Structure formats: structure tokens, C-alpha cells
Amino acid sequence: MGPCGGGWYRFTGRAEGDFAPASCGVEQRRSALAPGRWTWLRQVHGADVVVVEAPGAGAGTVADASTTTTTIAAPPPPPADGEAVARIVIPKIGVDKIVVSGVGRRDLQK
């Protein structure tokens, strides 16, 4: 569980491959990360949010984001490039940065 009982966290990178719905072998890569049916979106920037109430619900919906209130749904769709995904705060050295999707290790080292 997370530090406050909030959940499990897993980060992926290039080694895990492409999770785009049309990419070759995507089902195998998804299953290796989290078995079960996944929700994926035809992501467009806007105000539409899909509420996922069961594994795979809303798959293929045109929306900007998804949310769930259940613990049985597979991980949410990956964020679009440019979306905030983490905040790095290291007060001792004055770091307070937002990490966005699509940023690589080389970008973080700058």
C-alpha cells in the first residue's frame, strides 16, 4: 500500500513498451503490468471525464480523463504528453518541480 494506505504505485518506461490501443502486443504488455480489462480513452483536451465503475468500462470513449471509485478497475489510462504526473520536492537543495508525461530521464537531469 502507499504511505497512507492510498494504493499501489507502478511507473513504466520505454522498457515496458507502447501502451497505445493500436500498438502490436499491447494486450500482453498490459497484462504483465496489471491483469484484467483496461479502460483506454481516445484522449482529447476538454472537460469530459469518464467514470469507470467496472474493469474496462468506458474503453474507447472520447474524453480528457477518467476516474473511478472502485478498487476492481485496472489502472487508469496513461496521461497525455504534457499532463502533470508528479511533483518533486527536495527542500534541502531547493527543488520544487512538476514532472509531466512524456518527460525522459535526460530532461529531468537538466
N, CA, C and O of each residue as an XYZ file, in Angstrom:
440
protein
N       0.846     -1.187      0.000
C       0.000      0.000      0.000
C       0.884      1.240      0.000
O       2.058      1.185      0.366
N       0.306      2.340     -0.412
C       1.023      3.608     -0.395
C       1.280      4.041      1.036
O       0.817      3.384      1.968
N       2.008      5.131      1.233
C       2.388      5.559      2.572
C       1.208      5.855      3.488
O       1.352      5.787      4.709
N       0.067      6.174      2.942
C      -1.116      6.456      3.763
C      -2.235      5.458      3.473
O      -3.410      5.759      3.685
N      -1.874      4.282      2.994
C      -2.874      3.285      2.658
C      -3.631      3.620      1.391
O      -4.706      3.071      1.148
N      -3.082      4.520      0.572
C      -3.789      5.016     -0.595
C      -3.734      4.157     -1.835
O      -4.497      4.410     -2.767
N      -2.880      3.161     -1.903
C      -2.855      2.327     -3.092
C      -1.461      1.909     -3.479
O      -0.480      2.253     -2.820
N      -1.391      1.157     -4.565
C      -0.127      0.696     -5.107
C       0.292      1.624     -6.230
O      -0.553      2.180     -6.932
N       1.591      1.790     -6.400
C       2.105      2.669     -7.439
C       3.082      1.886     -8.298
O       3.877      1.099     -7.784
N       3.025      2.099     -9.591
C       3.954      1.456    -10.514
C       4.220      2.433    -11.637
O       3.287      2.994    -12.212
N       5.466      2.637    -11.949
C       5.845      3.515    -13.042
C       6.367      2.670    -14.188
O       7.002      1.639    -13.966
N       6.106      3.097    -15.401
C       6.600      2.388    -16.569
C       7.493      3.314    -17.382
O       7.441      4.538    -17.257
N       8.294      2.704    -18.200
C       9.173      3.464    -19.079
C       9.258      2.786    -20.427
O       8.413      1.959    -20.770
N      10.261      3.130    -21.181
C      10.405      2.562    -22.522
C      10.546      1.050    -22.507
O      10.117      0.380    -23.447
N      11.139      0.504    -21.456
C      11.347     -0.948    -21.389
C      10.029     -1.712    -21.420
O       9.989     -2.846    -21.897
N       8.948     -1.111    -20.921
C       7.639     -1.773    -20.905
C       6.914     -1.641    -22.238
O       5.920     -2.332    -22.460
N       7.376     -0.788    -23.114
C       6.803     -0.660    -24.451
C       5.629      0.299    -24.527
O       5.294      0.993    -23.567
N       5.022      0.314    -25.695
C       3.932      1.230    -26.035
C       2.600      0.675    -25.529
O       2.285     -0.489    -25.778
N       1.822      1.482    -24.831
C       0.507      1.065    -24.342
C      -0.630      1.633    -25.186
O      -1.795      1.532    -24.802
N      -0.304      2.226    -26.326
C      -1.343      2.762    -27.209
C      -2.259      1.626    -27.661
O      -1.777      0.530    -27.949
N      -3.574      1.867    -27.729
C      -4.534      0.800    -28.056
C      -4.228      0.032    -29.338
O      -4.489     -1.170    -29.406
N      -3.688      0.688    -30.345
C      -3.454      0.029    -31.628
C      -2.058     -0.581    -31.761
O      -1.741     -1.168    -32.796
N      -1.221     -0.453    -30.731
C       0.148     -0.954    -30.856
C       0.184     -2.484    -30.780
O      -0.575     -3.100    -30.032
N       1.062     -3.070    -31.552
C       1.199     -4.527    -31.625
C       1.644     -5.080    -30.272
O       2.637     -4.617    -29.711
N       0.916     -6.069    -29.744
C       1.280     -6.698    -28.475
C       0.836     -5.957    -27.240
O       1.269     -6.297    -26.139
N      -0.021     -4.945    -27.379
C      -0.409     -4.122    -26.231
C      -1.117     -4.938    -25.149
O      -0.923     -4.671    -23.963
N      -1.923     -5.913    -25.522
C      -2.645     -6.710    -24.517
C      -1.679     -7.468    -23.607
O      -1.900     -7.554    -22.399
N      -0.614     -8.016    -24.184
C       0.370     -8.736    -23.385
C       1.106     -7.794    -22.438
O       1.365     -8.142    -21.286
N       1.444     -6.598    -22.927
C       2.152     -5.642    -22.077
C       1.252     -5.158    -20.943
O       1.710     -5.001    -19.811
N      -0.022     -4.922    -21.239
C      -0.963     -4.508    -20.196
C      -1.100     -5.604    -19.143
O      -1.064     -5.325    -17.945
N      -1.257     -6.855    -19.591
C      -1.434     -7.969    -18.653
C      -0.217     -8.157    -17.749
O      -0.354     -8.517    -16.580
N       0.977     -7.910    -18.297
C       2.191     -8.032    -17.489
C       2.223     -6.967    -16.391
O       2.768     -7.196    -15.311
N       1.646     -5.823    -16.670
C       1.630     -4.732    -15.696
C       0.490     -4.896    -14.699
O       0.696     -4.787    -13.491
N      -0.704     -5.157    -15.201
C      -1.892     -5.328    -14.343
C      -2.916     -6.157    -15.123
O      -3.525     -5.656    -16.068
N      -3.108     -7.420    -14.734
C      -4.054     -8.271    -15.450
C      -5.475     -7.712    -15.404
O      -5.836     -6.978    -14.484
N      -6.262     -8.065    -16.393
C      -7.662     -7.638    -16.419
C      -7.950     -6.699    -17.577
O      -7.059     -6.344    -18.349
N      -9.209     -6.305    -17.684
C      -9.622     -5.394    -18.744
C      -9.233     -3.967    -18.370
O      -9.426     -3.540    -17.232
N      -8.691     -3.245    -19.325
C      -8.255     -1.867    -19.111
C      -9.230     -0.896    -19.755
O      -9.868     -1.206    -20.761
N      -9.333      0.272    -19.164
C     -10.043      1.383    -19.791
C      -9.004      2.231    -20.507
O      -7.986      2.602    -19.922
N      -9.258      2.533    -21.754
C      -8.381      3.434    -22.512
C      -9.279      4.469    -23.176
O     -10.442      4.200    -23.479
N      -8.736      5.627    -23.392
C      -9.516      6.729    -23.949
C      -8.989      7.172    -25.301
O      -7.806      7.022    -25.604
N      -9.874      7.712    -26.098
C      -9.479      8.482    -27.281
C      -9.355      9.910    -26.724
O     -10.305     10.694    -26.745
N      -8.166     10.211    -26.233
C      -7.981     11.382    -25.393
C      -7.950     12.679    -26.193
O      -7.179     12.835    -27.140
N      -8.813     13.600    -25.779
C      -8.859     14.948    -26.326
C      -8.907     15.906    -25.143
O      -9.514     15.601    -24.116
N      -8.274     17.056    -25.285
C      -8.309     18.029    -24.198
C      -9.698     18.642    -24.125
O     -10.253     19.078    -25.133
N     -10.245     18.669    -22.927
C     -11.585     19.201    -22.733
C     -12.036     18.960    -21.307
O     -11.215     18.781    -20.408
N     -13.337     18.954    -21.104
C     -13.896     18.815    -19.757
C     -14.540     17.455    -19.518
O     -15.009     17.188    -18.412
N     -14.575     16.586    -20.532
C     -15.240     15.296    -20.376
C     -14.384     14.322    -19.573
O     -13.201     14.131    -19.854
N     -15.016     13.704    -18.556
C     -14.354     12.725    -17.699
C     -15.210     11.461    -17.672
O     -16.422     11.535    -17.470
N     -14.587     10.310    -17.874
C     -15.280      9.025    -17.839
C     -15.205      8.478    -16.411
O     -14.128      8.444    -15.816
N     -16.342      8.052    -15.864
C     -16.370      7.400    -14.563
C     -16.336      5.892    -14.814
O     -17.269      5.325    -15.384
N     -15.255      5.259    -14.384
C     -15.054      3.823    -14.610
C     -15.572      3.072    -13.391
O     -15.022      3.186    -12.296
N     -16.646      2.299    -13.600
C     -17.264      1.576    -12.486
C     -17.010      0.075    -12.534
O     -17.400     -0.648    -11.617
N     -16.358     -0.401    -13.596
C     -16.018     -1.812    -13.734
C     -14.802     -1.927    -14.639
O     -14.559     -1.033    -15.450
N     -14.038     -2.997    -14.522
C     -12.870     -3.156    -15.384
C     -13.228     -3.031    -16.867
O     -14.135     -3.705    -17.355
N     -12.516     -2.174    -17.562
C     -12.727     -1.974    -18.989
C     -13.865     -1.046    -19.354
O     -14.034     -0.724    -20.531
N     -14.651     -0.604    -18.385
C     -15.783      0.288    -18.678
C     -15.278      1.588    -19.301
O     -14.285      2.163    -18.855
N     -15.967      2.029    -20.321
C     -15.609      3.281    -20.980
C     -14.465      3.164    -21.963
O     -14.023      4.175    -22.510
N     -13.970      1.952    -22.206
C     -12.845      1.784    -23.140
C     -13.201      2.371    -24.501
O     -14.253      2.070    -25.063
N     -12.313      3.211    -25.022
C     -12.506      3.818    -26.332
C     -13.324      5.096    -26.333
O     -13.553      5.683    -27.391
N     -13.769      5.538    -25.162
C     -14.558      6.768    -25.059
C     -13.699      7.984    -25.395
O     -12.512      8.020    -25.068
N     -14.297      8.978    -26.048
C     -13.616     10.248    -26.304
C     -13.779     11.102    -25.054
O     -14.892     11.502    -24.710
N     -12.668     11.381    -24.374
C     -12.698     12.161    -23.133
C     -11.289     12.643    -22.812
O     -10.322     12.245    -23.461
N     -11.184     13.505    -21.800
C      -9.888     14.035    -21.390
C      -9.278     13.234    -20.248
O      -8.055     13.183    -20.114
N     -10.116     12.608    -19.423
C      -9.597     11.909    -18.242
C     -10.598     10.861    -17.781
O     -11.724     10.787    -18.272
N     -10.153     10.049    -16.818
C     -11.059      9.085    -16.213
C     -10.842      9.079    -14.711
O      -9.794      9.495    -14.217
N     -11.849      8.601    -13.995
C     -11.767      8.463    -12.552
C     -12.557      7.229    -12.162
O     -13.383      6.747    -12.938
N     -12.314      6.717    -10.976
C     -13.062      5.565    -10.502
C     -13.235      5.648     -8.990
O     -12.453      6.296     -8.294
N     -14.262      4.989     -8.504
C     -14.484      4.890     -7.065
C     -14.384      3.435     -6.625
O     -14.662      3.114     -5.469
N     -13.991      2.561     -7.530
C     -13.896      1.136     -7.229
C     -12.445      0.690     -7.178
O     -11.577      1.306     -7.795
N     -12.189     -0.366     -6.452
C     -10.827     -0.903     -6.379
C     -10.630     -2.050     -7.358
O      -9.532     -2.599     -7.448
N     -11.681     -2.426     -8.100
C     -11.557     -3.563     -9.011
C     -11.191     -3.154    -10.427
O     -10.903     -4.017    -11.255
N     -11.194     -1.883    -10.723
C     -10.850     -1.418    -12.072
C      -9.339     -1.469    -12.260
O      -8.578     -1.219    -11.325
N      -8.915     -1.792    -13.472
C      -7.486     -1.787    -13.815
C      -6.978     -0.349    -13.769
O      -7.772      0.578    -13.610
N      -5.680     -0.151    -13.903
C      -5.131      1.215    -13.830
C      -5.795      2.152    -14.830
O      -6.257      1.721    -15.886
N      -5.837      3.427    -14.491
C      -6.418      4.402    -15.431
C      -5.546      4.522    -16.663
O      -4.387      4.109    -16.651
N      -6.098      5.085    -17.727
C      -5.283      5.275    -18.923
C      -4.087      6.172    -18.622
O      -4.162      7.049    -17.761
N      -2.992      5.951    -19.330
C      -1.847      6.828    -19.117
C      -2.193      8.256    -19.509
O      -2.977      8.472    -20.433
N      -1.621      9.225    -18.823
C      -1.909     10.621    -19.153
C      -1.332     11.006    -20.504
O      -0.365     10.406    -20.974
N      -1.925     11.999    -21.113
C      -1.413     12.516    -22.386
C      -0.091     13.228    -22.150
O       0.166     13.719    -21.051
N       0.750     13.286    -23.178
C       2.001     14.038    -23.062
C       1.684     15.463    -22.643
O       0.770     16.098    -23.169
N       2.449     15.941    -21.698
C       2.266     17.309    -21.219
C       1.397     17.418    -19.973
O       1.307     18.495    -19.382
N       0.752     16.319    -19.558
C      -0.075     16.344    -18.352
C       0.810     16.167    -17.121
O       1.755     15.378    -17.152
N       0.521     16.880    -16.050
C       1.275     16.746    -14.803
C       1.044     15.358    -14.209
O      -0.097     14.911    -14.098
N       2.133     14.673    -13.825
C       2.009     13.334    -13.249
C       2.688     13.201    -11.897
O       2.431     12.239    -11.173
N       3.543     14.136    -11.544
C       4.233     14.052    -10.258
C       4.802     15.409     -9.881
O       4.983     16.288    -10.724
N       5.077     15.553     -8.603
C       5.752     16.749     -8.101
C       6.968     16.283     -7.311
O       6.858     15.426     -6.434
N       8.118     16.847     -7.624
C       9.356     16.508     -6.926
C       9.729     17.696     -6.040
O       9.958     18.804     -6.525
N       9.786     17.441     -4.732
C      10.155     18.486     -3.775
C      11.315     17.977     -2.935
O      11.191     16.977     -2.228
N      12.447     18.676     -3.018
C      13.622     18.361     -2.204
C      14.081     19.679     -1.572
O      14.931     20.372     -2.131
N      13.521     20.026     -0.414
C      13.799     21.325      0.203
C      15.283     21.603      0.463
O      15.723     22.745      0.331
N      16.052     20.588      0.828
C      17.471     20.799      1.152
C      18.252     21.419      0.005
O      19.214     22.153      0.232
N      17.841     21.127     -1.232
C      18.583     21.672     -2.371
C      17.724     22.618     -3.206
O      18.114     23.009     -4.306
N      16.547     22.986     -2.680
C      15.710     23.973     -3.352
C      14.968     23.481     -4.589
O      14.623     24.277     -5.463
N      14.719     22.181     -4.669
C      13.995     21.643     -5.825
C      12.505     21.588     -5.525
O      12.094     21.057     -4.493
N      11.704     22.132     -6.417
C      10.243     22.035     -6.364
C       9.772     22.091     -7.811
O       9.548     23.168     -8.364
N       9.628     20.926     -8.411
C       9.331     20.838     -9.839
C       8.131     19.933    -10.090
O       7.851     19.022     -9.311
N       7.438     20.192    -11.171
C       6.341     19.349    -11.634
C       6.871     18.514    -12.803
O       7.498     19.047    -13.718
N       6.616     17.209    -12.766
C       7.002     16.307    -13.852
C       5.781     16.089    -14.729
O       4.686     15.832    -14.229
N       5.971     16.191    -16.032
C       4.861     15.990    -16.957
C       5.083     14.728    -17.769
O       6.222     14.315    -17.990
N       3.999     14.120    -18.209
C       4.075     12.917    -19.026
C       4.835     13.215    -20.308
O       4.682     14.281    -20.904
N       5.649     12.266    -20.720
C       6.445     12.440    -21.926
C       7.842     12.953    -21.639
O       8.646     13.101    -22.559
N       8.148     13.229    -20.364
C       9.472     13.714    -19.978
C      10.366     12.516    -19.704
O       9.961     11.585    -19.008
N      11.564     12.534    -20.239
C      12.511     11.447    -20.030
C      13.528     11.790    -18.961
O      13.581     12.914    -18.463
N      14.328     10.805    -18.624
C      15.352     10.975    -17.581
C      16.313     12.114    -17.931
O      16.694     12.895    -17.059
N      16.699     12.207    -19.187
C      17.616     13.285    -19.600
C      17.003     14.658    -19.333
O      17.703     15.587    -18.929
N      15.688     14.784    -19.562
C      15.019     16.054    -19.288
C      15.069     16.389    -17.805
O      15.250     17.548    -17.431
N      14.908     15.378    -16.961
C      14.908     15.596    -15.511
C      16.294     15.959    -14.991
O      16.407     16.602    -13.947
N      17.347     15.563    -15.693
C      18.691     15.842    -15.251
C      19.137     17.258    -15.573
O      20.180     17.703    -15.095
N      18.362     17.967    -16.373
C      18.725     19.336    -16.761
C      18.607     20.274    -15.592
O      18.872     21.469    -15.730
